[in-house]
Amino acid sequence: MLEDRRLAVLRAIVEDYVSTHEPVGSKALVERHSLGVSPATIRNDMAALEDEGYIAQPHTSAGRIPTDLGYRLFVDRLAAVKPLSSGERRAIEQFLSGAVDLDDVMVRTVRLLAQVTRQVALVQYPSLTRSSVRHVELISISTTRLLLILIADTGRIEQRTIEINEPISEQLIGELRARLLTVVMGQPFSALATLLEQFTENCEPSLRPAAASITATLLDAAMETVDERIVLGGTAHLARYGEAFPIDIQPVLEALEEQVVLMRLMGEATNSGVTVRIGQETDVEGLQSTSLVTARYGRHGQGLASLGVVGPTHMDYAGAIRSVNAVSQYVTRILEEQ
């Protein structure tokens, strides 16, 4: 474990490198920070930090830059993250509260995250597998065709057309709707298969063919894989890093196009707090020069999905953590109020 003084030196190096985009020397540390020790002591501490792998010297006679290990220690030792100001909180709340539906919430969230962090923003659609049924509607289109509308508690809406073999009256449609709502209202999507099987079995023989068609379509809608989708925004921010840092942007862009890879990375976020993956910790070729900061959002403390940002390893971690955490809380609040 590093002693407090070396941690202070490492913290100063990280902060200066993120701010100036230049390797940091002992002279700069003395001038910019009140470390309370002599320049010679700082040089000794820097040499020790380099030996232990927390900082590195990119060029001979140049200053030092943090390594992935150094960033990890810096993030792990962040004692506190400064909260957003009241003005910043109001701006986030006003921007997100104007959303008219779930798609609008997702689009606004990714735009907001990209703007406030100046990183690439990622927002995962709420997973239906972790959602519950808010409402199911059956609407007659013709005597043998119905429109099924499934509304999840996250605001997700799925629509399906149902073909019925035999004509069905409005009265029977209403009866099936009432029975169906009694069975599925408020139930988690993960329990629907068993509940709907029982629903069909409990129907009168004359209603079972129509009930079977309805339940099959409802299950198809409930298991829709469209939730396996991530919305990206702010990829143009990567270009400004390419000018000052040795980052090959093309592999990063290619990795960001792989939805399966991103879904796995977003799934690693925990239900408590913010998760930070630094450099090699992402274990994804193309993203090993970047860091990923994510948090889960969801109703009533349940993590339905994740949101976050991707940026270079020299990102402003405190700012990214603060913004990602705040936005996840606001998105959770919006979903709870829907």
Beta strands, then each sheet from edge to edge (+ up, - down):
strand 1: 55-56
strand 2: 65-66
strand 3: 120-124
strand 4: 133-142
strand 5: 145-152
strand 6: 157-163
strand 7: 230-233
strand 8: 274-278
strand 9: 290-297
strand 10: 305-312
sheet 1: 1+ 2-
sheet 2: 7+ 3- 10+ 9- 8+
sheet 3: 4+ 5- 6+
end
